[in-house]
Amino acid sequence: MSIHSDKSGRKAPGPPARAAGGAPGVGGSAVRSGASALADELRAGCERLGLALEPAQLELLLRYLDLLRKWNAVYNLTAIRSLPRMLVEHLFDALAVVAPLARRLAPRGAAERRLCVVDIGSGAGLPGIPLAIVWPEAEVHLVDPVGKKAAFLRQCVGTLGLAHVAVHGIRVEELSLPLPADLVICRAFASLGDFLVAAAPLTGPDTLVCAMKGTVPVAEMSSLGAQWASPEVVELAVPELDATRHLVLVRRAAGRVTDGEPGNATANEAAVTVTPGARSARLPSNGA
């Protein structure tokens, strides 16, 4: 697919030039040793997350990390600079959602359309690009209006050959899909309430809306609007990360398809039930 939309009319930044000292052959053995260690750590982390990935998928994840490192040196996409820290705080953090989401997404038959995933405020491609690599059968939309971020996402899509990924360099309010998405997700995009307002036009009765959070956002969950059912909170264990991570999962309330109604979804510290993440990371199917 590789469809890119950008209504800003601004010239997108190009890929960064090779950094000084980055010529081939300089410190080659050390570079190879570091790359091997990173690959080993990635494999071990995926095993801990219950991800049985093909060698080609692991290679794509490593290539994505390398692209992020190179672009970050010029365009400041993330405050994290080192590849080992990017692996844990970005890649493992994104991959930790795969198994819990796969368990909750509806089974799909061979004749059905691709699973449709929308990553709002994708930024450096998290979690959208890792999801696209792990789920090559899905149709993934990456949405970010910031020019340098959209340019980076396009570079990733082209370099990694992610033909099933579309980059939209627009505000999410401008995004139009022919059918409701199956999954709408964000990572550090906005408050839960603001995220649901932005996601609502892309959702239908069966859409799973997912916000990646640190601690359980009890205050944000206290008034989500009558169109949303009570949230489910899933605790995540991110390999090598000494920090709290949760998923907040929301669906449309039965019979509710409109926005703007008074809030009735409430939550407090005692009422919130947190469940552990799933161990199966494969998308469900009907045996196809």
C-alpha positions as protocol buffer text, in pm:
chain_id: "A"
residue {
  index: 1
  type: MET
  ca { x: 0 y: 0 z: 0 }
}
residue {
  index: 2
  type: SER
  ca { x: 257 y: 260 z: 113 }
}
residue {
  index: 3
  type: ILE
  ca { x: 8 y: 544 z: 75 }
}
residue {
  index: 4
  type: HIS
  ca { x: 128 y: 881 z: 201 }
}
residue {
  index: 5
  type: SER
  ca { x: -96 y: 1180 z: 264 }
}
residue {
  index: 6
  type: ASP
  ca { x: 22 y: 1530 z: 353 }
}
residue {
  index: 7
  type: LYS
  ca { x: -206 y: 1827 z: 312 }
}
residue {
  index: 8
  type: SER
  ca { x: 37 y: 2081 z: 452 }
}
residue {
  index: 9
  type: GLY
  ca { x: 206 y: 2159 z: 121 }
}
residue {
  index: 10
  type: ARG
  ca { x: 541 y: 2196 z: 299 }
}
residue {
  index: 11
  type: LYS
  ca { x: 854 y: 2035 z: 162 }
}
residue {
  index: 12
  type: ALA
  ca { x: 933 y: 1730 z: 373 }
}
residue {
  index: 13
  type: PRO
  ca { x: 1286 y: 1695 z: 513 }
}
residue {
  index: 14
  type: GLY
  ca { x: 1508 y: 1438 z: 348 }
}
residue {
  index: 15
  type: PRO
  ca { x: 1709 y: 1160 z: 511 }
}
residue {
  index: 16
  type: PRO
  ca { x: 2005 y: 1270 z: 722 }
}
residue {
  index: 17
  type: ALA
  ca { x: 2353 y: 1268 z: 577 }
}
residue {
  index: 18
  type: ARG
  ca { x: 2605 y: 1016 z: 705 }
}
residue {
  index: 19
  type: ALA
  ca { x: 2741 y: 1130 z: 1037 }
}
residue {
  index: 20
  type: ALA
  ca { x: 3110 y: 1206 z: 1069 }
}
residue {
  index: 21
  type: GLY
  ca { x: 3312 y: 898 z: 1152 }
}
residue {
  index: 22
  type: GLY
  ca { x: 3041 y: 670 z: 1015 }
}
residue {
  index: 23
  type: ALA
  ca { x: 3235 y: 546 z: 715 }
}
residue {
  index: 24
  type: PRO
  ca { x: 3253 y: 170 z: 664 }
}
residue {
  index: 25
  type: GLY
  ca { x: 3560 y: 1 z: 807 }
}
residue {
  index: 26
  type: VAL
  ca { x: 3610 y: 236 z: 1102 }
}
residue {
  index: 27
  type: GLY
  ca { x: 3587 y: 30 z: 1419 }
}
residue {
  index: 28
  type: GLY
  ca { x: 3421 y: -244 z: 1215 }
}
residue {
  index: 29
  type: SER
  ca { x: 3480 y: -532 z: 1457 }
}
residue {
  index: 30
  type: ALA
  ca { x: 3343 y: -332 z: 1751 }
}
residue {
  index: 31
  type: VAL
  ca { x: 3038 y: -234 z: 1547 }
}
residue {
  index: 32
  type: ARG
  ca { x: 2975 y: -597 z: 1448 }
}
residue {
  index: 33
  type: SER
  ca { x: 3015 y: -709 z: 1807 }
}
residue {
  index: 34
  type: GLY
  ca { x: 2769 y: -446 z: 1928 }
}
residue {
  index: 35
  type: ALA
  ca { x: 2519 y: -539 z: 1657 }
}
residue {
  index: 36
  type: SER
  ca { x: 2542 y: -907 z: 1751 }
}
residue {
  index: 37
  type: ALA
  ca { x: 2481 y: -829 z: 2117 }
}
residue {
  index: 38
  type: LEU
  ca { x: 2183 y: -612 z: 2028 }
}
residue {
  index: 39
  type: ALA
  ca { x: 2039 y: -889 z: 1811 }
}
residue {
  index: 40
  type: ASP
  ca { x: 2082 y: -1140 z: 2093 }
}
residue {
  index: 41
  type: GLU
  ca { x: 1910 y: -905 z: 2338 }
}
residue {
  index: 42
  type: LEU
  ca { x: 1624 y: -851 z: 2093 }
}
residue {
  index: 43
  type: ARG
  ca { x: 1571 y: -1226 z: 2052 }
}
residue {
  index: 44
  type: ALA
  ca { x: 1578 y: -1279 z: 2428 }
}
residue {
  index: 45
  type: GLY
  ca { x: 1333 y: -994 z: 2487 }
}
residue {
  index: 46
  type: CYS
  ca { x: 1093 y: -1126 z: 2224 }
}
residue {
  index: 47
  type: GLU
  ca { x: 1102 y: -1469 z: 2387 }
}
residue {
  index: 48
  type: ARG
  ca { x: 1013 y: -1314 z: 2723 }
}
residue {
  index: 49
  type: LEU
  ca { x: 722 y: -1135 z: 2555 }
}
residue {
  index: 50
  type: GLY
  ca { x: 595 y: -1456 z: 2395 }
}
residue {
  index: 51
  type: LEU
  ca { x: 676 y: -1339 z: 2042 }
}
residue {
  index: 52
  type: ALA
  ca { x: 781 y: -1619 z: 1805 }
}
residue {
  index: 53
  type: LEU
  ca { x: 919 y: -1400 z: 1526 }
}
residue {
  index: 54
  type: GLU
  ca { x: 1085 y: -1504 z: 1202 }
}
residue {
  index: 55
  type: PRO
  ca { x: 1452 y: -1409 z: 1146 }
}
residue {
  index: 56
  type: ALA
  ca { x: 1338 y: -1165 z: 877 }
}
residue {
  index: 57
  type: GLN
  ca { x: 1111 y: -988 z: 1126 }
}
residue {
  index: 58
  type: LEU
  ca { x: 1389 y: -961 z: 1383 }
}
residue {
  index: 59
  type: GLU
  ca { x: 1614 y: -815 z: 1115 }
}
residue {
  index: 60
  type: LEU
  ca { x: 1349 y: -557 z: 1022 }
}
residue {
  index: 61
  type: LEU
  ca { x: 1314 y: -453 z: 1386 }
}
residue {
  index: 62
  type: LEU
  ca { x: 1690 y: -401 z: 1410 }
}
residue {
  index: 63
  type: ARG
  ca { x: 1697 y: -205 z: 1085 }
}
residue {
  index: 64
  type: TYR
  ca { x: 1415 y: 13 z: 1215 }
}
residue {
  index: 65
  type: LEU
  ca { x: 1615 y: 86 z: 1530 }
}
residue {
  index: 66
  type: ASP
  ca { x: 1917 y: 179 z: 1320 }
}
residue {
  index: 67
  type: LEU
  ca { x: 1705 y: 416 z: 1110 }
}
residue {
  index: 68
  type: LEU
  ca { x: 1573 y: 575 z: 1428 }
}
residue {
  index: 69
  type: ARG
  ca { x: 1927 y: 620 z: 1560 }
}
residue {
  index: 70
  type: LYS
  ca { x: 2049 y: 783 z: 1238 }
}
residue {
  index: 71
  type: TRP
  ca { x: 1753 y: 1019 z: 1195 }
}
residue {
  index: 72
  type: ASN
  ca { x: 1749 y: 1105 z: 1563 }
}
residue {
  index: 73
  type: ALA
  ca { x: 2101 y: 1244 z: 1540 }
}
residue {
  index: 74
  type: VAL
  ca { x: 1972 y: 1514 z: 1303 }
}
residue {
  index: 75
  type: TYR
  ca { x: 1599 y: 1556 z: 1366 }
}
residue {
  index: 76
  type: ASN
  ca { x: 1574 y: 1489 z: 1742 }
}
residue {
  index: 77
  type: LEU
  ca { x: 1288 y: 1241 z: 1724 }
}
residue {
  index: 78
  type: THR
  ca { x: 1351 y: 1109 z: 2076 }
}
residue {
  index: 79
  type: ALA
  ca { x: 1553 y: 1207 z: 2382 }
}
residue {
  index: 80
  type: ILE
  ca { x: 1696 y: 855 z: 2397 }
}
residue {
  index: 81
  type: ARG
  ca { x: 2020 y: 836 z: 2199 }
}
residue {
  index: 82
  type: SER
  ca { x: 2180 y: 494 z: 2249 }
}
residue {
  index: 83
  type: LEU
  ca { x: 2066 y: 180 z: 2066 }
}
residue {
  index: 84
  type: PRO
  ca { x: 2055 y: -37 z: 2382 }
}
residue {
  index: 85
  type: ARG
  ca { x: 1826 y: 212 z: 2553 }
}
residue {
  index: 86
  type: MET
  ca { x: 1615 y: 252 z: 2238 }
}
residue {
  index: 87
  type: LEU
  ca { x: 1579 y: -126 z: 2228 }
}
residue {
  index: 88
  type: VAL
  ca { x: 1435 y: -140 z: 2579 }
}
residue {
  index: 89
  type: GLU
  ca { x: 1250 y: 190 z: 2620 }
}
residue {
  index: 90
  type: HIS
  ca { x: 1108 y: 208 z: 2268 }
}
residue {
  index: 91
  type: LEU
  ca { x: 1108 y: -131 z: 2096 }
}
residue {
  index: 92
  type: PHE
  ca { x: 1040 y: -363 z: 2390 }
}
residue {
  index: 93
  type: ASP
  ca { x: 789 y: -109 z: 2521 }
}
residue {
  index: 94
  type: ALA
  ca { x: 602 y: -122 z: 2190 }
}
residue {
  index: 95
  type: LEU
  ca { x: 629 y: -500 z: 2149 }
}
residue {
  index: 96
  type: ALA
  ca { x: 488 y: -557 z: 2499 }
}
residue {
  index: 97
  type: VAL
  ca { x: 141 y: -467 z: 2373 }
}
residue {
  index: 98
  type: VAL
  ca { x: 136 y: -730 z: 2096 }
}
residue {
  index: 99
  type: ALA
  ca { x: 22 y: -1034 z: 2296 }
}
residue {
  index: 100
  type: PRO
  ca { x: -252 y: -857 z: 2497 }
}
residue {
  index: 101
  type: LEU
  ca { x: -391 y: -699 z: 2181 }
}
residue {
  index: 102
  type: ALA
  ca { x: -378 y: -1021 z: 1977 }
}
residue {
  index: 103
  type: ARG
  ca { x: -582 y: -1196 z: 2244 }
}
residue {
  index: 104
  type: ARG
  ca { x: -856 y: -932 z: 2228 }
}
residue {
  index: 105
  type: LEU
  ca { x: -886 y: -876 z: 1853 }
}
residue {
  index: 106
  type: ALA
  ca { x: -1164 y: -1061 z: 1673 }
}
residue {
  index: 107
  type: PRO
  ca { x: -1073 y: -1371 z: 1466 }
}
residue {
  index: 108
  type: ARG
  ca { x: -1051 y: -1309 z: 1093 }
}
residue {
  index: 109
  type: GLY
  ca { x: -1117 y: -1543 z: 802 }
}
residue {
  index: 110
  type: ALA
  ca { x: -921 y: -1558 z: 478 }
}
residue {
  index: 111
  type: ALA
  ca { x: -1198 y: -1377 z: 287 }
}
residue {
  index: 112
  type: GLU
  ca { x: -1213 y: -1080 z: 527 }
}
residue {
  index: 113
  type: ARG
  ca { x: -1027 y: -753 z: 480 }
}
residue {
  index: 114
  type: ARG
  ca { x: -695 y: -699 z: 652 }
}
residue {
  index: 115
  type: LEU
  ca { x: -695 y: -606 z: 1017 }
}
residue {
  index: 116
  type: CYS
  ca { x: -697 y: -225 z: 1017 }
}
residue {
  index: 117
  type: VAL
  ca { x: -471 y: -55 z: 1275 }
}
residue {
  index: 118
  type: VAL
  ca { x: -441 y: 322 z: 1328 }
}
residue {
  index: 119
  type: ASP
  ca { x: -152 y: 465 z: 1530 }
}
residue {
  index: 120
  type: ILE
  ca { x: -245 y: 821 z: 1632 }
}
residue {
  index: 121
  type: GLY
  ca { x: 44 y: 1059 z: 1699 }
}
residue {
  index: 122
  type: SER
  ca { x: 285 y: 794 z: 1572 }
}
residue {
  index: 123
  type: GLY
  ca { x: 589 y: 1019 z: 1614 }
}
residue {
  index: 124
  type: ALA
  ca { x: 894 y: 798 z: 1566 }
}
residue {
  index: 125
  type: GLY
  ca { x: 670 y: 510 z: 1457 }
}
residue {
  index: 126
  type: LEU
  ca { x: 586 y: 373 z: 1799 }
}
residue {
  index: 127
  type: PRO
  ca { x: 407 y: 144 z: 1833 }
}
residue {
  index: 128
  type: GLY
  ca { x: 287 y: 140 z: 1471 }
}
residue {
  index: 129
  type: ILE
  ca { x: 602 y: 26 z: 1292 }
}
residue {
  index: 130
  type: PRO
  ca { x: 682 y: -261 z: 1532 }
}
residue {
  index: 131
  type: LEU
  ca { x: 316 y: -371 z: 1506 }
}
residue {
  index: 132
  type: ALA
  ca { x: 340 y: -361 z: 1126 }
}
residue {
  index: 133
  type: ILE
  ca { x: 654 y: -577 z: 1134 }
}
residue {
  index: 134
  type: VAL
  ca { x: 507 y: -829 z: 1377 }
}
residue {
  index: 135
  type: TRP
  ca { x: 168 y: -834 z: 1198 }
}
residue {
  index: 136
  type: PRO
  ca { x: 249 y: -825 z: 823 }
}
residue {
  index: 137
  type: GLU
  ca { x: -110 y: -930 z: 751 }
}
residue {
  index: 138
  type: ALA
  ca { x: -246 y: -606 z: 900 }
}
residue {
  index: 139
  type: GLU
  ca { x: -312 y: -272 z: 729 }
}
residue {
  index: 140
  type: VAL
  ca { x: -141 y: -8 z: 943 }
}
residue {
  index: 141
  type: HIS
  ca { x: -200 y: 369 z: 929 }
}
residue {
  index: 142
  type: LEU
  ca { x: 59 y: 598 z: 1091 }
}
residue {
  index: 143
  type: VAL
  ca { x: -77 y: 947 z: 1165 }
}
residue {
  index: 144
  type: ASP
  ca { x: 142 y: 1244 z: 1259 }
}
residue {
  index: 145
  type: PRO
  ca { x: 113 y: 1605 z: 1134 }
}
residue {
  index: 146
  type: VAL
  ca { x: 473 y: 1703 z: 1219 }
}
residue {
  index: 147
  type: GLY
  ca { x: 675 y: 1722 z: 897 }
}
residue {
  index: 148
  type: LYS
  ca { x: 1002 y: 1571 z: 1018 }
}
residue {
  index: 149
  type: LYS
  ca { x: 821 y: 1284 z: 1188 }
}
residue {
  index: 150
  type: ALA
  ca { x: 608 y: 1206 z: 883 }
}
residue {
  index: 151
  type: ALA
  ca { x: 922 y: 1217 z: 667 }
}
residue {
  index: 152
  type: PHE
  ca { x: 1095 y: 970 z: 898 }
}
residue {
  index: 153
  type: LEU
  ca { x: 794 y: 740 z: 889 }
}
residue {
  index: 154
  type: ARG
  ca { x: 793 y: 748 z: 507 }
}
residue {
  index: 155
  type: GLN
  ca { x: 1163 y: 668 z: 504 }
}
residue {
  index: 156
  type: CYS
  ca { x: 1101 y: 369 z: 730 }
}
residue {
  index: 157
  type: VAL
  ca { x: 815 y: 243 z: 516 }
}
residue {
  index: 158
  type: GLY
  ca { x: 1023 y: 267 z: 198 }
}
residue {
  index: 159
  type: THR
  ca { x: 1350 y: 136 z: 339 }
}
residue {
  index: 160
  type: LEU
  ca { x: 1193 y: -154 z: 525 }
}
residue {
  index: 161
  type: GLY
  ca { x: 955 y: -244 z: 241 }
}
residue {
  index: 162
  type: LEU
  ca { x: 640 y: -213 z: 452 }
}
residue {
  index: 163
  type: ALA
  ca { x: 393 y: -209 z: 163 }
}
residue {
  index: 164
  type: HIS
  ca { x: 98 y: -258 z: 400 }
}
residue {
  index: 165
  type: VAL
  ca { x: 168 y: 66 z: 589 }
}
residue {
  index: 166
  type: ALA
  ca { x: 26 y: 411 z: 505 }
}
residue {
  index: 167
  type: VAL
  ca { x: 174 y: 735 z: 639 }
}
residue {
  index: 168
  type: HIS
  ca { x: -59 y: 1032 z: 688 }
}
residue {
  index: 169
  type: GLY
  ca { x: 115 y: 1363 z: 754 }
}
residue {
  index: 170
  type: ILE
  ca { x: -206 y: 1524 z: 875 }
}
residue {
  index: 171
  type: ARG
  ca { x: -400 y: 1582 z: 1194 }
}
residue {
  index: 172
  type: VAL
  ca { x: -604 y: 1282 z: 1298 }
}
residue {
  index: 173
  type: GLU
  ca { x: -920 y: 1493 z: 1263 }
}
residue {
  index: 174
  type: GLU
  ca { x: -850 y: 1504 z: 887 }
}
residue {
  index: 175
  type: LEU
  ca { x: -809 y: 1128 z: 850 }
}
residue {
  index: 176
  type: SER
  ca { x: -1089 y: 946 z: 670 }
}
residue {
  index: 177
  type: LEU
  ca { x: -1110 y: 569 z: 638 }
}
residue {
  index: 178
  type: PRO
  ca { x: -1363 y: 376 z: 427 }
}
residue {
  index: 179
  type: LEU
  ca { x: -1453 y: 152 z: 722 }
}
residue {
  index: 180
  type: PRO
  ca { x: -1405 y: 171 z: 1099 }
}
residue {
  index: 181
  type: ALA
  ca { x: -1065 y: 61 z: 1222 }
}
residue {
  index: 182
  type: ASP
  ca { x: -1025 y: -262 z: 1416 }
}
residue {
  index: 183
  type: LEU
  ca { x: -762 y: -113 z: 1647 }
}
residue {
  index: 184
  type: VAL
  ca { x: -684 y: 251 z: 1728 }
}
residue {
  index: 185
  type: ILE
  ca { x: -377 y: 296 z: 1947 }
}
residue {
  index: 186
  type: CYS
  ca { x: -159 y: 572 z: 2087 }
}
residue {
  index: 187
  type: ARG
  ca { x: 158 y: 603 z: 2293 }
}
residue {
  index: 188
  type: ALA
  ca { x: 213 y: 929 z: 2483 }
}
residue {
  index: 189
  type: PHE
  ca { x: -31 y: 1112 z: 2256 }
}
residue {
  index: 190
  type: ALA
  ca { x: -266 y: 1291 z: 2496 }
}
residue {
  index: 191
  type: SER
  ca { x: -490 y: 1240 z: 2796 }
}
residue {
  index: 192
  type: LEU
  ca { x: -723 y: 943 z: 2770 }
}
residue {
  index: 193
  type: GLY
  ca { x: -1025 y: 1169 z: 2724 }
}
residue {
  index: 194
  type: ASP
  ca { x: -862 y: 1373 z: 2446 }
}
residue {
  index: 195
  type: PHE
  ca { x: -741 y: 1056 z: 2277 }
}
residue {
  index: 196
  type: LEU
  ca { x: -1090 y: 909 z: 2272 }
}
residue {
  index: 197
  type: VAL
  ca { x: -1231 y: 1230 z: 2125 }
}
residue {
  index: 198
  type: ALA
  ca { x: -973 y: 1210 z: 1845 }
}
residue {
  index: 199
  type: ALA
  ca { x: -1024 y: 837 z: 1792 }
}
residue {
  index: 200
  type: ALA
  ca { x: -1405 y: 837 z: 1799 }
}
residue {
  index: 201
  type: PRO
  ca { x: -1466 y: 913 z: 1426 }
}
residue {
  index: 202
  type: LEU
  ca { x: -1246 y: 616 z: 1331 }
}
residue {
  index: 203
  type: THR
  ca { x: -1429 y: 366 z: 1550 }
}
residue {
  index: 204
  type: GLY
  ca { x: -1724 y: 133 z: 1516 }
}
residue {
  index: 205
  type: PRO
  ca { x: -1902 y: -109 z: 1751 }
}
residue {
  index: 206
  type: ASP
  ca { x: -1616 y: -361 z: 1736 }
}
residue {
  index: 207
  type: THR
  ca { x: -1318 y: -124 z: 1741 }
}
residue {
  index: 208
  type: LEU
  ca { x: -1066 y: -171 z: 2020 }
}
residue {
  index: 209
  type: VAL
  ca { x: -923 y: 162 z: 2137 }
}
residue {
  index: 210
  type: CYS
  ca { x: -595 y: 133 z: 2325 }
}
residue {
  index: 211
  type: ALA
  ca { x: -388 y: 390 z: 2515 }
}
residue {
  index: 212
  type: MET
  ca { x: -36 y: 299 z: 2630 }
}
residue {
  index: 213
  type: LYS
  ca { x: 21 y: 444 z: 2977 }
}
residue {
  index: 214
  type: GLY
  ca { x: 270 y: 432 z: 3263 }
}
residue {
  index: 215
  type: THR
  ca { x: 74 y: 419 z: 3587 }
}
residue {
  index: 216
  type: VAL
  ca { x: -299 y: 348 z: 3583 }
}
residue {
  index: 217
  type: PRO
  ca { x: -463 y: 681 z: 3486 }
}
residue {
  index: 218
  type: VAL
  ca { x: -748 y: 663 z: 3735 }
}
residue {
  index: 219
  type: ALA
  ca { x: -833 y: 1034 z: 3711 }
}
residue {
  index: 220
  type: GLU
  ca { x: -841 y: 1021 z: 3330 }
}
residue {
  index: 221
  type: MET
  ca { x: -1068 y: 718 z: 3343 }
}
residue {
  index: 222
  type: SER
  ca { x: -1318 y: 886 z: 3572 }
}
residue {
  index: 223
  type: SER
  ca { x: -1533 y: 1047 z: 3302 }
}
residue {
  index: 224
  type: LEU
  ca { x: -1498 y: 915 z: 2950 }
}
residue {
  index: 225
  type: GLY
  ca { x: -1843 y: 983 z: 2808 }
}
residue {
  index: 226
  type: ALA
  ca { x: -2157 y: 777 z: 2772 }
}
residue {
  index: 227
  type: GLN
  ca { x: -2049 y: 639 z: 2434 }
}
residue {
  index: 228
  type: TRP
  ca { x: -1765 y: 439 z: 2593 }
}
residue {
  index: 229
  type: ALA
  ca { x: -1788 y: 121 z: 2799 }
}
residue {
  index: 230
  type: SER
  ca { x: -1591 y: 89 z: 3121 }
}
residue {
  index: 231
  type: PRO
  ca { x: -1218 y: 56 z: 3045 }
}
residue {
  index: 232
  type: GLU
  ca { x: -1011 y: -257 z: 3090 }
}
residue {
  index: 233
  type: VAL
  ca { x: -660 y: -210 z: 3227 }
}
residue {
  index: 234
  type: VAL
  ca { x: -382 y: -458 z: 3142 }
}
residue {
  index: 235
  type: GLU
  ca { x: -52 y: -460 z: 3328 }
}
residue {
  index: 236
  type: LEU
  ca { x: 255 y: -504 z: 3108 }
}
residue {
  index: 237
  type: ALA
  ca { x: 600 y: -640 z: 3189 }
}
residue {
  index: 238
  type: VAL
  ca { x: 854 y: -480 z: 2956 }
}
residue {
  index: 239
  type: PRO
  ca { x: 1184 y: -674 z: 2945 }
}
residue {
  index: 240
  type: GLU
  ca { x: 1475 y: -492 z: 3110 }
}
residue {
  index: 241
  type: LEU
  ca { x: 1260 y: -190 z: 3197 }
}
residue {
  index: 242
  type: ASP
  ca { x: 1229 y: -93 z: 3562 }
}
residue {
  index: 243
  type: ALA
  ca { x: 912 y: 109 z: 3520 }
}
residue {
  index: 244
  type: THR
  ca { x: 537 y: 62 z: 3534 }
}
residue {
  index: 245
  type: ARG
  ca { x: 348 y: 11 z: 3209 }
}
residue {
  index: 246
  type: HIS
  ca { x: -24 y: -42 z: 3145 }
}
residue {
  index: 247
  type: LEU
  ca { x: -268 y: -62 z: 2856 }
}
residue {
  index: 248
  type: VAL
  ca { x: -606 y: 104 z: 2888 }
}
residue {
  index: 249
  type: LEU
  ca { x: -852 y: -68 z: 2654 }
}
residue {
  index: 250
  type: VAL
  ca { x: -1189 y: 82 z: 2566 }
}
residue {
  index: 251
  type: ARG
  ca { x: -1474 y: -10 z: 2332 }
}
residue {
  index: 252
  type: ARG
  ca { x: -1796 y: 161 z: 2234 }
}
residue {
  index: 253
  type: ALA
  ca { x: -2079 y: 111 z: 2478 }
}
residue {
  index: 254
  type: ALA
  ca { x: -2353 y: -109 z: 2334 }
}
residue {
  index: 255
  type: GLY
  ca { x: -2588 y: 94 z: 2118 }
}
residue {
  index: 256
  type: ARG
  ca { x: -2377 y: 412 z: 2144 }
}
residue {
  index: 257
  type: VAL
  ca { x: -2239 y: 557 z: 1820 }
}
residue {
  index: 258
  type: THR
  ca { x: -2241 y: 932 z: 1883 }
}
residue {
  index: 259
  type: ASP
  ca { x: -2019 y: 1168 z: 2079 }
}
residue {
  index: 260
  type: GLY
  ca { x: -2086 y: 1465 z: 2299 }
}
residue {
  index: 261
  type: GLU
  ca { x: -2307 y: 1296 z: 2559 }
}
residue {
  index: 262
  type: PRO
  ca { x: -2253 y: 1351 z: 2932 }
}
residue {
  index: 263
  type: GLY
  ca { x: -1993 y: 1123 z: 3085 }
}
residue {
  index: 264
  type: ASN
  ca { x: -2097 y: 822 z: 3286 }
}
residue {
  index: 265
  type: ALA
  ca { x: -1792 y: 595 z: 3285 }
}
residue {
  index: 266
  type: THR
  ca { x: -1638 y: 633 z: 3627 }
}
residue {
  index: 267
  type: ALA
  ca { x: -1337 y: 479 z: 3794 }
}
residue {
  index: 268
  type: ASN
  ca { x: -1166 y: 501 z: 4128 }
}
residue {
  index: 269
  type: GLU
  ca { x: -863 y: 338 z: 4284 }
}
residue {
  index: 270
  type: ALA
  ca { x: -1064 y: 59 z: 4445 }
}
residue {
  index: 271
  type: ALA
  ca { x: -1279 y: -15 z: 4141 }
}
residue {
  index: 272
  type: VAL
  ca { x: -1002 y: -50 z: 3881 }
}
residue {
  index: 273
  type: THR
  ca { x: -921 y: -413 z: 3800 }
}
residue {
  index: 274
  type: VAL
  ca { x: -581 y: -471 z: 3641 }
}
residue {
  index: 275
  type: THR
  ca { x: -522 y: -794 z: 3449 }
}
residue {
  index: 276
  type: PRO
  ca { x: -184 y: -937 z: 3340 }
}
residue {
  index: 277
  type: GLY
  ca { x: -80 y: -935 z: 2974 }
}
residue {
  index: 278
  type: ALA
  ca { x: -144 y: -1237 z: 2751 }
}
residue {
  index: 279
  type: ARG
  ca { x: 129 y: -1476 z: 2644 }
}
residue {
  index: 280
  type: SER
  ca { x: 3 y: -1547 z: 2290 }
}
residue {
  index: 281
  type: ALA
  ca { x: 112 y: -1290 z: 2034 }
}
residue {
  index: 282
  type: ARG
  ca { x: -31 y: -1437 z: 1715 }
}
residue {
  index: 283
  type: LEU
  ca { x: -331 y: -1267 z: 1559 }
}
residue {
  index: 284
  type: PRO
  ca { x: -642 y: -1488 z: 1594 }
}
residue {
  index: 285
  type: SER
  ca { x: -786 y: -1648 z: 1283 }
}
residue {
  index: 286
  type: ASN
  ca { x: -1072 y: -1875 z: 1182 }
}
residue {
  index: 287
  type: GLY
  ca { x: -833 y: -2149 z: 1084 }
}
residue {
  index: 288
  type: ALA
  ca { x: -740 y: -1985 z: 753 }
}
